[in-house]
Amino acid sequence: MSRKEKREKTSAELAPALGARETLRWTWRQLTSMRTALFLLMLLAITAVPGSIVPQRGVDARRVETYLLDHPDLGPWLDRLGFFSVYTSPWFSAVYLLLMISLVGCIIPRCLVYARALKARPPRAPRNFSRLPASAVFEVDAEPEAVLEAGRKALGRSRTDVDTDLLEVRSEKGYLRELGNLIFHVSIVVVLVSVAIGALYSYRGAAVVVQGDSFANTLTQYDEFSSGALFDTDKLPYFSLDLKKMQAQFLETGAQRGSPKLFRATVDYQTSQDGASKPYRIEVNHPLIVDGTGVFLVGQGYAPVLKVTDAQGKVVFDDAVPFLPSDPSYTSSGVLKVPDAQPDQLGFQGFFLPTALVQGDKVPSTSIFPAAQFPLLGLFAYRGDLGLDEGIPQSVYVLDKKNLKQFTKNGKALRISLQPGQRAKLPDGSTIEFRDLLLFARFQVADTPLVKVPLVGTSLGVLGLLLSLFIQPRRTWIRARREGSRTVVEVAALDRAPRDDLPDDLDHLVERIRHQLGEPKETT
């Protein structure tokens, strides 16, 4: 047998293969190590990045649909991988749960160790002080007992233990450093748990309310709605509001021309069906709070009031139609469905320009200012079957053209351009009139339990981090022995977190001891 084979055989005998129990124990230790917890925390931050880059269904489902239409190749793959619902995806949840287990498994043993350290006495002095990073020796006339008492006083608030048998003082300080570490890691757990609970029991919805209309906090009133897995939609708190006035102002001059100046929704709200109405002004960062539920003003836009008369002369639609803005200048798109028209159902799809840019004979397609200074409505008209009778839910902002035929003129698609007060006649005899222009408000209604707990946890985490960074744990020993008519005093210190100021601090300690003993200051 060769020497190499002997070495391999000896190694195999000394390190037998791990059994199932030992393997599980090793895996648990690796998972609950601080290094693994930090790695998982960094991984959680990385996996959360797509949630701020790609639109999320729980925040704005309409933007997700727009993204899928604009990226027909990439979009479906991102959807399969869960990038449009990052925070509820299996891979994000797996990292989240592993981090929770790692932190809890790391914190509990450290808390037990810390509790034992608080009860333990400072360790005995090492035999050879000269091997420590900082040490000093000096002689005084005082007795060893007096030296020990002076050393105890010089150490101040440090945790000290005087051993009169061995004639030494043991001191240790900086226990708050480990406490800061524990507070920091506990705060992370608090934040993670509170966010998880909030996500499970929270709900969020969006609704477009035209000026003069009302909104009630019921599921059917929402344009978009999402809730946590444990939230009961039957327990939505009751409140209703009437949008009395929507104000939108923009800067008209200067470099910031077109930037928002004021968004304000004046509403009357009720918290019970028989309760009195109360006025309130909802502004950006100034929501209406009802029983913990916040009503936020997150957007606004324009809603042309349209009147449609069918070919038989019957008014089949007369209401405001919200057009959703798609750029900062409020170039907006919208859809109008008229299922009651005869003999065919009618559908309209087009855009609205608050301030249309007119260039010669070109058809305007862009708004140059968000305020309604030169409003223009452009529409394409369709007739046929809107598909509303099939029982399949449809978005009010999408026109299903599968069973529709577009109106044409001279072999080209009929394009309708209207300004307020104008009316257009379609080839089948029906008409559409642009009667008025109203504003709409886009409200986001949200309720997240324990919403303040993450803030408290984060604040405590910052406090714990400061304690762990600025408090330095240190052990100090003072030993005295009588030699002839003099007492030899030995002083040493050891920082458990290395610092450059240790020698200077030790010199100051020596000076304080000599001062306590009434000894003259040592000169160099």
VOVOZA-797225 format. One line per field, with one value per residue (C-alpha): residue in three letters; x, y, z. Coordinates in pm, 1 decimal. Layout:
% VOVOZA-797225
res	ALA, ... $
xx	X, ... $
yy	Y, ... $
zz	Z, ... $
END
This chain:
% VOVOZA-797225
res	MET, SER, ARG, LYS, GLU, LYS, ARG, GLU, LYS, THR, SER, ALA, GLU, LEU, ALA, PRO, ALA, LEU, GLY, ALA, ARG, GLU, THR, LEU, ARG, TRP, THR, TRP, ARG, GLN, LEU, THR, SER, MET, ARG, THR, ALA, LEU, PHE, LEU, LEU, MET, LEU, LEU, ALA, ILE, THR, ALA, VAL, PRO, GLY, SER, ILE, VAL, PRO, GLN, ARG, GLY, VAL, ASP, ALA, ARG, ARG, VAL, GLU, THR, TYR, LEU, LEU, ASP, HIS, PRO, ASP, LEU, GLY, PRO, TRP, LEU, ASP, ARG, LEU, GLY, PHE, PHE, SER, VAL, TYR, THR, SER, PRO, TRP, PHE, SER, ALA, VAL, TYR, LEU, LEU, LEU, MET, ILE, SER, LEU, VAL, GLY, CYS, ILE, ILE, PRO, ARG, CYS, LEU, VAL, TYR, ALA, ARG, ALA, LEU, LYS, ALA, ARG, PRO, PRO, ARG, ALA, PRO, ARG, ASN, PHE, SER, ARG, LEU, PRO, ALA, SER, ALA, VAL, PHE, GLU, VAL, ASP, ALA, GLU, PRO, GLU, ALA, VAL, LEU, GLU, ALA, GLY, ARG, LYS, ALA, LEU, GLY, ARG, SER, ARG, THR, ASP, VAL, ASP, THR, ASP, LEU, LEU, GLU, VAL, ARG, SER, GLU, LYS, GLY, TYR, LEU, ARG, GLU, LEU, GLY, ASN, LEU, ILE, PHE, HIS, VAL, SER, ILE, VAL, VAL, VAL, LEU, VAL, SER, VAL, ALA, ILE, GLY, ALA, LEU, TYR, SER, TYR, ARG, GLY, ALA, ALA, VAL, VAL, VAL, GLN, GLY, ASP, SER, PHE, ALA, ASN, THR, LEU, THR, GLN, TYR, ASP, GLU, PHE, SER, SER, GLY, ALA, LEU, PHE, ASP, THR, ASP, LYS, LEU, PRO, TYR, PHE, SER, LEU, ASP, LEU, LYS, LYS, MET, GLN, ALA, GLN, PHE, LEU, GLU, THR, GLY, ALA, GLN, ARG, GLY, SER, PRO, LYS, LEU, PHE, ARG, ALA, THR, VAL, ASP, TYR, GLN, THR, SER, GLN, ASP, GLY, ALA, SER, LYS, PRO, TYR, ARG, ILE, GLU, VAL, ASN, HIS, PRO, LEU, ILE, VAL, ASP, GLY, THR, GLY, VAL, PHE, LEU, VAL, GLY, GLN, GLY, TYR, ALA, PRO, VAL, LEU, LYS, VAL, THR, ASP, ALA, GLN, GLY, LYS, VAL, VAL, PHE, ASP, ASP, ALA, VAL, PRO, PHE, LEU, PRO, SER, ASP, PRO, SER, TYR, THR, SER, SER, GLY, VAL, LEU, LYS, VAL, PRO, ASP, ALA, GLN, PRO, ASP, GLN, LEU, GLY, PHE, GLN, GLY, PHE, PHE, LEU, PRO, THR, ALA, LEU, VAL, GLN, GLY, ASP, LYS, VAL, PRO, SER, THR, SER, ILE, PHE, PRO, ALA, ALA, GLN, PHE, PRO, LEU, LEU, GLY, LEU, PHE, ALA, TYR, ARG, GLY, ASP, LEU, GLY, LEU, ASP, GLU, GLY, ILE, PRO, GLN, SER, VAL, TYR, VAL, LEU, ASP, LYS, LYS, ASN, LEU, LYS, GLN, PHE, THR, LYS, ASN, GLY, LYS, ALA, LEU, ARG, ILE, SER, LEU, GLN, PRO, GLY, GLN, ARG, ALA, LYS, LEU, PRO, ASP, GLY, SER, THR, ILE, GLU, PHE, ARG, ASP, LEU, LEU, LEU, PHE, ALA, ARG, PHE, GLN, VAL, ALA, ASP, THR, PRO, LEU, VAL, LYS, VAL, PRO, LEU, VAL, GLY, THR, SER, LEU, GLY, VAL, LEU, GLY, LEU, LEU, LEU, SER, LEU, PHE, ILE, GLN, PRO, ARG, ARG, THR, TRP, ILE, ARG, ALA, ARG, ARG, GLU, GLY, SER, ARG, THR, VAL, VAL, GLU, VAL, ALA, ALA, LEU, ASP, ARG, ALA, PRO, ARG, ASP, ASP, LEU, PRO, ASP, ASP, LEU, ASP, HIS, LEU, VAL, GLU, ARG, ILE, ARG, HIS, GLN, LEU, GLY, GLU, PRO, LYS, GLU, THR, THR $
xx	0.0, 143.4, 192.0, -84.7, -333.7, -239.5, -305.2, -645.3, -735.3, -630.0, -834.9, -1140.4, -1104.2, -1066.2, -1356.9, -1640.8, -1933.6, -2205.6, -2529.4, -2874.3, -2891.5, -2545.9, -2623.0, -2941.2, -2753.2, -2479.9, -2741.8, -2922.0, -2599.3, -2516.9, -2865.9, -2869.4, -2522.6, -2488.6, -2308.4, -2604.4, -2849.6, -2655.9, -2637.7, -3013.9, -3079.3, -2872.9, -3048.1, -3388.6, -3289.1, -3175.4, -3492.1, -3702.6, -3540.6, -3767.8, -4067.4, -3953.1, -3864.4, -4148.2, -4511.9, -4691.5, -5045.2, -5119.5, -5034.2, -5147.8, -5293.9, -5357.0, -4986.6, -4910.6, -5148.5, -4990.2, -4643.7, -4752.6, -4886.5, -4570.2, -4337.9, -4506.3, -4189.3, -4042.7, -4370.0, -4509.2, -4178.1, -4168.1, -4528.9, -4443.9, -4154.4, -4373.3, -4206.3, -4542.8, -4620.5, -4273.9, -4369.9, -4608.6, -4393.8, -4268.3, -3899.9, -3937.4, -4144.0, -3879.7, -3601.3, -3830.4, -3906.5, -3544.6, -3433.2, -3693.6, -3581.8, -3214.9, -3260.2, -3473.5, -3236.7, -2944.1, -3099.3, -3229.0, -2889.9, -2720.1, -2978.3, -2905.5, -2531.0, -2580.1, -2794.3, -2522.3, -2258.2, -2454.3, -2457.7, -2096.3, -1810.8, -1535.4, -1266.8, -952.3, -641.2, -398.8, -61.6, 154.7, 30.0, 306.6, 146.4, -165.9, -202.8, -162.7, -0.5, 186.9, 384.8, 453.3, 536.7, 366.1, 403.4, 42.4, -57.9, -197.9, -547.6, -546.4, -425.8, -713.8, -965.7, -811.9, -823.9, -1190.1, -1274.3, -1060.0, -1249.9, -1570.8, -1889.9, -1725.1, -1841.3, -1567.7, -1483.0, -1219.0, -1039.6, -862.7, -708.1, -528.8, -493.4, -639.8, -926.1, -1115.5, -1325.8, -1536.6, -1749.6, -1927.9, -2213.2, -2443.9, -2258.5, -2395.7, -2733.3, -2723.1, -2650.2, -2943.7, -3175.4, -3071.8, -3145.4, -3466.5, -3582.4, -3531.0, -3752.8, -4012.8, -4014.2, -4037.4, -4318.7, -4519.2, -4483.3, -4593.3, -4895.9, -4981.9, -4962.1, -5185.5, -5459.0, -5436.2, -5635.8, -5585.2, -5808.1, -5830.0, -6134.2, -6192.1, -6460.0, -6586.0, -6668.9, -7027.4, -7031.8, -7001.2, -6805.1, -6891.0, -6642.1, -6787.1, -6611.6, -6820.1, -6719.3, -6348.8, -6176.5, -5885.0, -5878.3, -5629.9, -5612.5, -5408.0, -5472.5, -5638.7, -5847.4, -6225.0, -6375.9, -6711.6, -6563.2, -6482.4, -6551.4, -6841.1, -6790.4, -6898.5, -6795.6, -6929.9, -6675.7, -6801.9, -6509.8, -6179.2, -5910.9, -5594.6, -5352.5, -5025.0, -4735.9, -4780.3, -4442.1, -4077.4, -3857.1, -4109.4, -4398.1, -4657.2, -4555.3, -4835.7, -4907.9, -5219.1, -5429.7, -5729.1, -6047.1, -6324.8, -6555.4, -6843.1, -6805.9, -7016.6, -6895.0, -7237.8, -7549.9, -7748.9, -7461.3, -7425.5, -7199.3, -6872.2, -6667.2, -6300.9, -6027.2, -5811.6, -5473.3, -5146.6, -4992.5, -5306.4, -5543.5, -5883.9, -5859.5, -6175.1, -6143.7, -5783.0, -5853.8, -5678.6, -5827.1, -5538.4, -5552.9, -5306.8, -5409.0, -5657.5, -5765.7, -6039.6, -6383.4, -6563.7, -6942.4, -7072.6, -7426.4, -7500.9, -7820.5, -7875.2, -8004.0, -8362.9, -8321.9, -8318.1, -8070.4, -7883.3, -7596.8, -7545.6, -7268.9, -6906.0, -6637.9, -6297.9, -5996.9, -5682.5, -5366.7, -5059.8, -4798.4, -4717.6, -4907.9, -5221.4, -5257.7, -5532.1, -5699.1, -6047.3, -6330.1, -6706.1, -6942.8, -7308.9, -7485.6, -7839.0, -7797.7, -8023.0, -8007.2, -7638.6, -7440.8, -7188.9, -6833.9, -6590.9, -6218.3, -5982.9, -5787.5, -5838.5, -5597.8, -5632.2, -5429.6, -5408.6, -5108.9, -5247.7, -5002.1, -5162.8, -5378.1, -5225.1, -5455.7, -5356.0, -5233.5, -5034.5, -5113.7, -4860.7, -4998.2, -5183.7, -5449.6, -5758.1, -5672.8, -5767.9, -5945.7, -5991.3, -6149.9, -6052.1, -6253.0, -6287.7, -6638.4, -6745.8, -7076.0, -7175.4, -7161.2, -6965.4, -6957.6, -7118.8, -7397.9, -7158.7, -7125.0, -6747.7, -6622.7, -6464.5, -6249.4, -6422.3, -6096.1, -6066.0, -6282.5, -6324.2, -6327.4, -6368.4, -6731.8, -6723.4, -6701.5, -6537.4, -6720.0, -6547.9, -6566.9, -6436.0, -6274.0, -6081.5, -6147.4, -6385.6, -6212.3, -6420.5, -6272.1, -6481.9, -6444.3, -6684.6, -7025.6, -6967.7, -7154.1, -7074.5, -7308.9, -7217.3, -7296.0, -7577.4, -7758.9, -7648.9, -7479.7, -7227.3, -7200.5, -6922.5, -7141.6, -6906.0, -6572.1, -6532.4, -6238.3, -6208.0, -6006.7, -5824.6, -5842.6, -5643.6, -5810.0, -5580.1, -5570.9, -5258.3, -5261.3, -4955.7, -4847.6, -4651.8, -4471.6, -4211.2, -4127.8, -4079.0, -3876.6, -3657.3, -3596.1, -3497.0, -3274.0, -3090.6, -3049.1, -2912.5, -2676.7, -2542.0, -2484.4, -2297.4, -2081.5, -1985.7, -1970.6, -1644.1, -1624.1, -1309.0, -1158.1, -918.5, -710.5, -521.9, -284.4, -82.5, 195.4, 420.6, 794.9, 994.7, 872.6, 698.8, 390.9, 425.8, 109.9, 42.4, -231.3, -344.0, -636.8, -781.9, -1034.5, -1262.9, -1309.2, -960.8, -910.7, -610.8, -669.1, -615.8, -260.6, -364.8, -670.6, -450.7, -213.8, -510.3, -623.8, -278.4, -293.0, -635.0, -509.0, -208.6, -435.7, -664.8, -358.9, -229.5, 81.4, 250.4, 195.5, 456.8, 680.8, 856.5 $
yy	0.0, 334.6, 627.0, 824.7, 538.7, 509.5, 878.8, 855.2, 550.8, 723.7, 1034.4, 820.7, 649.0, 981.3, 1153.6, 906.6, 999.3, 1210.7, 1038.1, 1182.0, 1340.3, 1495.7, 1623.4, 1793.1, 1945.6, 2076.4, 2219.3, 2390.0, 2545.6, 2674.4, 2817.7, 2990.7, 3141.2, 3517.4, 3494.1, 3312.2, 3564.1, 3855.2, 3674.8, 3611.3, 3974.7, 4089.4, 3832.8, 3960.0, 4314.4, 4194.1, 3994.5, 4299.2, 4511.6, 4388.0, 4504.3, 4865.2, 4830.2, 4621.1, 4727.5, 4517.3, 4380.4, 4461.9, 4828.6, 4904.6, 4618.1, 4846.8, 4925.6, 4553.4, 4495.9, 4787.5, 4644.1, 4304.9, 4471.3, 4677.8, 4379.4, 4079.0, 3864.7, 3952.3, 4016.0, 3658.1, 3520.5, 3776.5, 3686.9, 3315.6, 3391.8, 3605.7, 3939.4, 4119.5, 3992.4, 3991.2, 4013.0, 3718.0, 3503.3, 3163.9, 3257.1, 3582.5, 3405.8, 3132.2, 3384.2, 3569.2, 3256.1, 3135.7, 3474.8, 3459.7, 3110.6, 3207.2, 3519.6, 3351.4, 3055.1, 3294.6, 3534.0, 3284.9, 3119.7, 3459.5, 3587.7, 3290.6, 3349.1, 3718.8, 3641.9, 3413.4, 3678.9, 3935.4, 3702.8, 3594.0, 3761.4, 3931.5, 3676.5, 3630.6, 3820.3, 3645.2, 3545.0, 3752.2, 4107.1, 4185.4, 3963.2, 4178.7, 4467.6, 4733.9, 4700.8, 4913.5, 4865.3, 5126.6, 5144.0, 5329.5, 5357.4, 5260.1, 4915.7, 4667.6, 4692.0, 5069.5, 5024.4, 4790.4, 5036.3, 5320.1, 5106.6, 5026.3, 5395.7, 5485.3, 5237.0, 5430.7, 5272.0, 4962.3, 4633.5, 4545.0, 4254.0, 4294.0, 3974.1, 4042.7, 3695.5, 3730.4, 4107.8, 4192.7, 4393.5, 4255.9, 4485.4, 4451.0, 4706.2, 4735.1, 4492.3, 4725.4, 4644.9, 4291.9, 4426.2, 4662.1, 4368.7, 4176.3, 4479.2, 4525.9, 4165.8, 4151.9, 4469.8, 4300.6, 4014.6, 4264.0, 4442.8, 4117.5, 3977.3, 4301.3, 4340.0, 3978.8, 4022.4, 4348.7, 4182.5, 3893.7, 4111.0, 4422.4, 4533.7, 4793.8, 4918.2, 5194.7, 5375.8, 5652.5, 5896.3, 6168.5, 6507.7, 6496.0, 6117.8, 5915.3, 5616.4, 5357.4, 5119.3, 4804.5, 4552.8, 4633.9, 5001.3, 4933.7, 4940.3, 4745.4, 4551.0, 4323.0, 4187.3, 3961.7, 3589.6, 3617.7, 3928.6, 3880.8, 4104.8, 4085.2, 4289.2, 4602.3, 4898.4, 5109.5, 5463.3, 5661.6, 5990.5, 6235.0, 6414.0, 6770.8, 6934.0, 6828.1, 7092.9, 7056.1, 7343.7, 7345.6, 7588.4, 7795.8, 7970.2, 7903.8, 7598.6, 7383.4, 7473.7, 7199.0, 7063.5, 6999.7, 7290.4, 7171.2, 6856.0, 6878.0, 6673.7, 6830.2, 6557.9, 6498.6, 6164.3, 5946.4, 5677.7, 5518.9, 5499.4, 5715.3, 5943.5, 6306.7, 6407.4, 6576.7, 6790.6, 6712.7, 6814.9, 6527.6, 6637.9, 6470.3, 6338.2, 6448.5, 6150.4, 6095.7, 5840.8, 5646.3, 5373.7, 5306.9, 5300.8, 5569.3, 5730.8, 5874.0, 6103.0, 5938.8, 6090.4, 6286.5, 6322.2, 6433.8, 6286.4, 6421.6, 6419.4, 6240.1, 6202.6, 5926.8, 5897.9, 5579.8, 5551.4, 5547.1, 5884.7, 5747.0, 5880.6, 5566.7, 5723.8, 6054.4, 6048.9, 6130.2, 5891.0, 5891.5, 5901.7, 5778.0, 5992.0, 5826.9, 6102.8, 6415.8, 6634.5, 6425.3, 6280.2, 6036.0, 5727.3, 5592.9, 5370.2, 5422.3, 5122.4, 5172.6, 4835.4, 4985.1, 5130.1, 4994.2, 4824.0, 4758.5, 4814.7, 5098.6, 5127.6, 5418.1, 5419.8, 5713.9, 5979.9, 6310.9, 6605.4, 6877.8, 7121.6, 6989.5, 7079.7, 7193.8, 7199.0, 7289.1, 7013.9, 6741.3, 6560.2, 6654.3, 6357.8, 6518.1, 6742.6, 7015.2, 7120.3, 6926.5, 7192.2, 7201.4, 7510.8, 7370.3, 7039.0, 6799.8, 6453.5, 6207.0, 5886.6, 5583.4, 5435.6, 5070.0, 4883.4, 4524.1, 4301.6, 4434.6, 4089.4, 4209.2, 3951.6, 3655.1, 3689.8, 3733.1, 4037.0, 4310.5, 4606.0, 4937.5, 5065.5, 4789.5, 4752.8, 4396.7, 4438.9, 4070.4, 4108.2, 4476.8, 4651.5, 4991.2, 5283.1, 5405.6, 5707.9, 5707.6, 5372.3, 5494.1, 5458.4, 5728.2, 5959.5, 6187.1, 6506.7, 6699.4, 6999.0, 7084.4, 7168.9, 6990.4, 6691.1, 6434.1, 6214.0, 5857.8, 5691.9, 5483.5, 5794.4, 5780.7, 6082.7, 6155.7, 6491.6, 6631.6, 6812.6, 6909.4, 6838.0, 6727.0, 6623.2, 6289.6, 6184.0, 5855.5, 5738.0, 5461.0, 5304.5, 5102.9, 4954.6, 4783.7, 4655.2, 4723.7, 4991.8, 5178.4, 4872.4, 4860.0, 5225.0, 5148.8, 4838.8, 5032.0, 5305.4, 5047.1, 4879.9, 5207.5, 5255.2, 4901.3, 4955.3, 5274.3, 5090.4, 4810.1, 5056.4, 5307.7, 5102.2, 4914.3, 4612.3, 4615.5, 4407.0, 4563.7, 4407.0, 4566.9, 4356.7, 4467.6, 4294.7, 4413.2, 4405.1, 4543.2, 4887.7, 4951.5, 4812.3, 4703.9, 4774.2, 4601.0, 4722.7, 4565.8, 4606.2, 4407.5, 4531.8, 4264.1, 4489.3, 4624.1, 5000.6, 5227.1, 5434.2, 5148.8, 5250.3, 5611.4, 5504.4, 5279.5, 5569.2, 5778.5, 5494.8, 5481.1, 5856.0, 5824.8, 5545.0, 5751.7, 6050.4, 5840.1, 5733.4, 6089.5, 6004.7, 6278.7, 6277.1, 6072.9, 6276.2, 6151.6 $
zz	0.0, -102.0, 137.4, -33.4, 5.7, 374.5, 428.1, 256.3, 463.8, 786.3, 693.8, 622.5, 958.0, 1144.1, 961.4, 907.1, 685.9, 846.8, 930.5, 868.5, 1214.4, 1187.7, 838.0, 959.9, 1251.6, 1021.0, 781.4, 1069.5, 1196.1, 851.2, 805.4, 1144.4, 1117.5, 1104.0, 771.4, 615.3, 762.6, 610.0, 275.4, 277.3, 371.6, 73.8, -148.8, -32.8, -127.7, -471.6, -536.4, -443.5, -716.9, -1001.9, -798.8, -839.7, -1209.5, -1352.5, -1289.2, -1028.6, -1057.0, -695.5, -754.5, -1109.6, -1311.9, -1609.3, -1641.3, -1637.7, -1929.1, -2115.3, -2051.5, -2189.1, -2503.9, -2551.2, -2492.7, -2658.3, -2643.5, -2303.8, -2119.2, -2115.4, -1985.6, -1706.3, -1624.4, -1600.8, -1366.5, -1140.7, -1209.1, -1215.7, -864.0, -713.6, -347.4, -367.2, -595.5, -469.0, -501.0, -306.7, -39.2, -10.9, 54.1, 297.4, 500.3, 499.5, 628.3, 905.3, 1011.2, 992.6, 1204.2, 1469.8, 1486.7, 1520.6, 1772.3, 2030.5, 2105.9, 2115.0, 2362.7, 2590.1, 2562.4, 2635.2, 2941.7, 3075.9, 3006.6, 3208.2, 3509.2, 3478.4, 3663.1, 3463.5, 3367.6, 3573.3, 3480.7, 3243.8, 3387.4, 3153.7, 3094.6, 2848.4, 2588.1, 2577.9, 2327.1, 2599.4, 2943.0, 3195.0, 3516.5, 3784.3, 4155.3, 4437.8, 4814.5, 4894.5, 5014.5, 4759.4, 4912.5, 4865.4, 4508.8, 4432.5, 4579.1, 4377.6, 4063.7, 4121.4, 4152.5, 3849.2, 3633.0, 3700.2, 3573.6, 3436.3, 3579.8, 3830.5, 4057.2, 4329.1, 4433.1, 4763.0, 4771.8, 4437.8, 4480.7, 4143.0, 3995.5, 3698.7, 3488.1, 3176.9, 2992.3, 2661.7, 2725.4, 2533.6, 2212.3, 2199.1, 2312.2, 2013.3, 1783.3, 1925.7, 1897.9, 1536.3, 1442.3, 1644.6, 1470.0, 1132.2, 1248.2, 1373.5, 1038.3, 841.4, 1058.1, 1059.5, 682.1, 632.8, 860.5, 688.8, 347.4, 456.5, 609.6, 392.9, 91.2, -176.7, -453.2, -710.1, -837.9, -1089.4, -971.7, -1204.6, -1062.5, -940.2, -893.7, -574.3, -449.1, -183.1, -29.2, -181.5, -405.4, -714.3, -701.2, -760.7, -1098.1, -949.7, -624.0, -451.3, -98.6, 123.2, 141.5, 484.2, 420.8, 409.7, 142.3, 319.1, 603.3, 407.2, 637.8, 523.9, 400.1, 97.2, -58.3, -315.4, -533.7, -531.1, -707.4, -859.9, -904.3, -1109.7, -1165.3, -1357.7, -1390.7, -1704.2, -1725.5, -1653.5, -1691.1, -1503.7, -1733.1, -1727.6, -1387.4, -1137.9, -905.0, -722.0, -711.2, -477.9, -446.9, -240.8, -111.2, 128.4, 305.7, 534.3, 772.4, 813.3, 602.0, 842.9, 940.0, 847.4, 560.1, 642.8, 403.2, 341.0, 100.8, -21.5, -152.1, -236.5, 88.6, 272.9, 254.7, 408.3, 693.1, 784.8, 1051.4, 957.1, 584.4, 381.3, 71.1, -130.3, -431.0, -671.3, -1003.9, -1205.4, -1564.8, -1800.0, -1861.0, -2169.7, -2134.0, -2444.2, -2575.2, -2825.6, -3028.7, -3228.2, -3584.4, -3460.1, -3289.5, -2935.2, -2679.0, -2571.5, -2377.5, -2198.2, -1939.4, -1867.0, -1999.7, -1823.5, -2055.3, -1885.5, -1926.9, -2078.7, -2058.0, -1850.3, -2097.7, -2032.7, -2379.2, -2282.5, -2424.4, -2364.3, -2477.7, -2498.4, -2526.2, -2616.5, -2588.7, -2604.8, -2955.0, -3232.7, -3473.3, -3393.8, -3077.7, -3102.7, -2977.6, -2981.5, -2919.0, -2930.5, -2749.8, -2575.7, -2595.9, -2328.1, -2538.6, -2894.2, -3110.2, -3446.1, -3737.2, -4067.9, -4211.8, -3995.9, -3758.9, -3400.0, -3197.6, -2915.9, -2623.2, -2548.2, -2206.9, -1936.0, -1871.3, -2094.2, -2301.8, -2644.1, -2580.0, -2868.4, -2878.8, -3151.7, -3199.0, -3425.0, -3441.4, -3463.3, -3489.7, -3426.8, -3119.2, -2821.6, -2662.2, -2340.2, -2358.1, -2334.0, -1956.6, -1971.1, -1771.2, -1980.8, -1892.3, -1946.9, -2098.7, -2364.1, -2675.3, -2803.2, -3185.0, -3268.6, -3374.8, -3463.3, -3799.6, -3824.5, -3983.3, -4298.6, -4525.6, -4881.5, -4817.6, -4512.6, -4142.4, -4025.0, -3783.1, -3562.5, -3418.9, -3169.7, -2945.6, -2661.2, -2805.8, -3138.4, -3277.6, -3546.4, -3750.7, -3836.3, -4172.1, -4018.0, -3896.0, -3530.7, -3372.7, -3099.9, -2924.7, -2705.1, -2451.9, -2169.9, -2008.6, -1647.2, -1432.8, -1259.8, -955.9, -923.5, -564.3, -406.0, -103.5, 120.2, 466.2, 597.5, 958.3, 1174.8, 930.4, 1201.0, 1335.5, 1053.7, 1127.2, 1496.8, 1411.5, 1171.2, 1430.7, 1690.7, 1432.5, 1369.9, 1746.3, 1783.2, 1490.9, 1650.8, 1979.8, 1803.3, 1608.2, 1876.1, 2195.9, 2232.4, 2465.9, 2680.2, 2956.4, 3204.0, 3480.2, 3766.8, 3976.2, 4277.6, 4475.3, 4751.6, 4687.6, 4975.0, 5069.6, 4736.9, 4563.3, 4203.8, 4004.6, 3674.5, 3443.5, 3116.8, 2878.0, 2591.6, 2337.1, 2202.1, 1899.4, 1809.8, 1840.9, 1793.8, 2108.5, 2353.6, 2466.0, 2523.7, 2723.9, 2934.3, 3009.4, 3121.5, 3348.5, 3507.9, 3568.5, 3734.6, 3961.6, 4068.3, 4125.8, 4347.7, 4547.8, 4577.5, 4377.6, 4175.5, 3802.4, 3624.4, 3394.2, 3084.6 $
END
